[in-house]
Amino acid sequence: MTEKDRQTINELIVGISRGDEFALDALSCLVSARMLSVAQSVTRDRAVAEEVVQDSFVRIYRNASRFRRGTNGYAWICKITQNVALNRLRSEKRNMTVNIDDFFYLASDDNVEEQSVAELTVRQALSALQPFEQRVIYQKYFMDLSVRDIADSLGKSRSAVSRAILSGEEKIKNFLKSGTKPV
């Protein structure tokens, strides 16, 4: 995401706070795909993620007047999307029912074979990182946040975030080269 995109997002949020209907449409065109990615990474279900994105736009519309100018609007939107997705999961967990059809795959040996080798490799590499490294790598690469935004969202210094990113990246590179878990 370019700096111009980030400025455009900020301007659109301000426009929404002023009641500009077209600003919400323009914002949707600019960030909805990325919001879907954030929501899907939390919910692991595309249909639920699509609903989360819709709910997030409602929340953005309602809270646009609370957006602080000069801050990162994209990070604000990603945080709203993430919070809506987490709230959705919590709500579903409270109201959870078990459907026997959901467990049909357990009888099949094909489930592991069908998973992408690349996905498994990335998951293994990420699972071996320290929790803080996992967070910063996730926020940098999956949420497309800057070091400054990550530091602000986690309440850490930029240098601590930068060190964790470098350390995590190095461990992942070593894992991908050697095929063994990072240390």
RAHU-V266254 format. One record per helix or strand. SS is the DSSP state (2 for helix, 1 for strand). FROM is the first residue (numbers start at 1). LEN is the number of residues. Records with the same first field share a line. If there is no record, write none. Layout:
SS=FROM-LEN / FROM-LEN
This chain:
2=3-15 / 21-23 / 46-21 / 73-22 / 100-8 / 110-5 / 117-11 / 131-11 / 147-8 / 158-21
